[in-house]
Amino acid sequence: MPVISLEDVRAAAARIDGVAKRTPVLTSRTLDERTRRSVYVKAECFQRGGAFKFRGAYNKIASLPPEVRKRGVLAYSSGNHAQAVAIAARLLGTTATIVMPEDAPAAKLEATRGYGAEVVSYDRWTEDRHAIGRRLAEERGAELVPPYDDPLVMAGQGTTALELLEDAPAIDVLVVPVGGGGLIAGCATVAKARRPGIRVIGVEPEAGDDTRRSLAAGARVRIDVPRTIADGLQAAEPGESTFAVNRELVDEIVTVTDAEILDAMAFLFDRMKLVTEPSGAVGVAALLAGRVPGGETGVVISGGNVGVARFAELLGGR
Amino acid sequence: MPVISLEDVRAAAARIDGVAKRTPVLTSRTLDERTRRSVYVKAECFQRGGAFKFRGAYNKIASLPPEVRKRGVLAYSSGNHAQAVAIAARLLGTTATIVMPEDAPAAKLEATRGYGAEVVSYDRWTEDRHAIGRRLAEERGAELVPPYDDPLVMAGQGTTALELLEDAPAIDVLVVPVGGGGLIAGCATVAKARRPGIRVIGVEPEAGDDTRRSLAAGARVRIDVPRTIADGLQAAEPGESTFAVNRELVDEIVTVTDAEILDAMAFLFDRMKLVTEPSGAVGVAALLAGRVPGGETGVVISGGNVGVARFAELLGGR
């Protein structure tokens, strides 16, 4: 019995319809020439909150029984999941508490508060965020929205592939960034159900290849927190549910270096006019580095949350 | 008898169908909140060659009689028009000669040559590009493709508004960047024919307000070549044909400062994940500066050709 099915993703699609954006699928002749194939780029940088995360967060919160939902929701995140939960909670008429390290970038704290969430900060060197989260959840009766290891979150993320396959129905290869594995679990569920012969390729930063190692070992492997510019892909270990899906459905994991990620960000900026965060660009990085098997290819740009200053710092010297 | 009609734009749309990109129309709740209206952003940064210019160049070259077209085409431009003519010529099986100043950015020379054009450079301080162009046109029998002052070029640019009105049929206001006036002439022709009550607002850089002055004077006014970061809008005088259209159909010209353009570029990067060149961002700059009358609004982002290094130089200090 699989953790999630195509039907779960279809149900998620119905829930997010008219609320999440239907993001465009873009093409580039230069990208096609460089990678010797037709490539369809699903641009989740245009999603609400700037990343695919809104899909899963909204699907989860919309699925809570009303009496649970009204007590509020809770998430730990300093990144895109925080903003996604904050936006989804507001849209669904409930409150969000986001537990964030006190040294999180001011812009992210601002953005999360700007979406109406309460931010509870903690000292990441002396305090345990899980303990804080559990205490807050108990005190407030708030429901935890996990960033990936949850069937409703995975099903929500899978709507990305549902839309991509509607716009590019003949793809032979699907390339998806891998952090905790929620996006690829949802997308692989859709892709393998709709096109059984498709190859699903995950991409991890070279330093953060916990899912690659786990698939090789046949069991979840924990690594040190990876040092990479792809801050959204710093998971040290695959999720339990996500790994249960991905071990069945993901064909291969390839890795990219930080330098390759920067090349891809510059390519996407210069040639496709897309703003991508490092984590968002890993799929295109793998394609440009020649690491993805051939055939008509769909690739997910997972997010675009990189500020102007950070972007200039990363790429200004080129 | 108007210079161009809706029918000319429809004919252009049929010519470019399947060749030009149908660029997406994007929305942003933050932009709506900041401007207190619904805004539909037509993102021509995703057009072939990175700007709307391909529409007009292709329409012009595709309309040449075969015996004329086969002798090749010629353009003067150091910017987006050069690349557009080069791409369109190659697609239509002819040769393009582009006359560019020898101190044009190396990246632009490269890109234009990369599209298969022959670049003839000249010293802009001692040589007259028109004389060079005339001589080359005579020697080669090549046909000049003007950047804006041509009915077929204007009609091609008008397809931008045709698509925008299909995706956002209820707009009350249309905001368009103004350089030589070709884009707004084509767009205004469509907008006024399809929605007679619509207000068409042009946007110029404050230092380059030749069309604003010309409309006020009722005749074309020539100004000094403007100093502005919006290098695509440095026309010193409106075109003859474009002005004939725009004096009838444009309701108002508003201006924006370079600082306002930079604010808009940063906003578009941070909040909408769009790469825009300074000229491309003037419409959103005018909206954010509160200079556009209210009502549901369509705005054209005319292009995204700004390199990573230039972008970082302009905005890295933020």
Interface residues (C-beta under 8 A of the other chain):
Chain A: K21 P24 L26 R29 A43 C45 F46 R48 G50 A266 F269 D270 M272 K273 L274 V275 T276 G304 G307 V308 A309 F311 A312 E313 L315 G316 R318
Chain B: P24 L26 T27 R29 A43 C45 F46 R48 G50 A266 F269 D270 M272 K273 L274 V275 T276 G304 G307 V308 A309 F311 A312 E313 L315 G316 R318
